[in-house]
């Protein structure tokens, strides 16, 4: 929001001490889970895509599309959800910010600015009472959008029956005796919110898609029994309130979004239609881009990056996020091991993964090898930048094989024969299935991890699934080892660490869920650290709690950070005005396109 809002937040926080918000629940993979093939290092600023990438870049030979009324885009394959309350992936969030809008949004400079809110909020001296006036706006079907829609939508998203992975984000809001949120609509265009504690980033939450309104009549008509909460937005034509409405959806092939005349800022929306090609086949999307069928592609084959990264239509944007691989702590692989033995097994795998080589050959655009799970460019919540490291990320790889073998011997009881060529063979075969979703970056990374673990005599079998199936299997623990990635929803370490709380909808490593003897047995302590951080008003103490939580996570070796994301994409020279945030959201509504 505007500087005025920042000042209000800081003033109220200083009056009583700065509190924290958030809990555990869900991608962006949210807060964000990452579906595409861009496994790219993050800094802390947003990026505007208008006006070219660099003055001395090589012009692209890709053909231009002359239809100035429509942007032709590829973000990823079929989205899992279009309901903003249920989405937990970056591609879904990009669709959400172009078809829904909440109280606040982000501008081209990655600054919060009022959307449905009519100006800045009024905040009480203790930072817990927020009053927000609303503009008089309408849903895409022409019905009035009022404060009551926010009351309904937020309570729906927070209700466990909705199964929203991000439902935990509403825990910062106080509750009534009946369990509903202390969010009220004293009149149609006033919203009052009571927080449990002052929240350092509540303003950022108000621009996050899970806080967007959804149309109660449509939701309840499509799901009268409450069995399928996302059913109302499963086909084209659903009601929304953003710059565009979904007017056509050919599942697994394409989607069309058309300008919404009832959008609060419709007069400034210059592109009439957004046409999305739904595909994770980056060879096909790159070919479509070169032929002029696509104006914007978010996924670029690792084989093509060296050929295009000096082109004027190739962009690198900042992003806060971490590429990692992880283990299901309850997998049968760890049966019979103690908690320490299981951790040692996973540490052995971590030691031999060559992060620098992965960043150089898979990312290829200057990504930083990760020595921590929380991105190195993230704010620490206490006025500084996160500075924790747990190993020298630039030196992991083949030089650590001997140390890794000792850990495996202790963990498994097997003997390992030195083959004399830098590889070892275990006395009993070790086989691991590695789960990933399709996309050249994901598959190339899986192959490199497969090669690295083969030095220990571990056979890695790669299983590739479509995005929706992959997400389901990972969330349900139907895997042993898998690809992971998280892009932050807001600039605070809690958002990264809350992912792995027991109750989190994105706790794909299964911490605290049906623990076996090999699973971490103290995960309630991890949960408690994050719960304490959520209510701690001493910012130094809060940061200390978050540091302790990350150390506990890293000690399990179940989450193996590889490198920090950046965002790479290609956009035609006749397109300008597309902008994005450090959390990976892309805004197309103010783009312009010239006919060629």
Secondary structure, 3 states (H helix, E strand, C coil): CCHHHHHHHHHHHHHHCCCCCCCCCCCCCCCCECCCCCCCCCCCCCEECCCCCCCCCECCCCCCCCCCCEEEEECCCCCCCCCCCCCCEHHHHHHHHHHCCCCEEECCCCCEEECCECCCCEECCCCCEEEEEECCEECCCCCEECHHHHHHHHHHHHCHHHCCCCHHHHHHECECCCCCECEEEEECCEEEEEECCCCCCHHHHCCCHHHCCCCHHHHHHHCCCCCCCCHHHCCCCCCCCCCEEEEEEECCCEEEEEECCCCCCHHHCCCCEEEEECCCCHHHHHHHHHHCCCCEECCCCHHHHHHHCCECCEEEECCCEEEEEEECCCCHHHCCCCHHHHHHHHHHHHHHCCHHHHHHHHHCCCCCECCCCCCCCCECCCCCECCCCCCCHHHCCHHHHHHHHHHHHHHHCCCEEECCCCCEEECCCEEEEEEEECCHHHHHHHHHHHHHHHCCCEEEEEEEECHHHHHHHHHCCCCCEEEEEEECCCCCHHHHHHHHCCCCCCCCCCCCCCCCCCCCCCHHHHHHHHHHHHHCCCHHHHHHHHHHHHHHHHHHCCEEEEEECCEEEEECCCEECCEECCCCCEECCCCEECCC
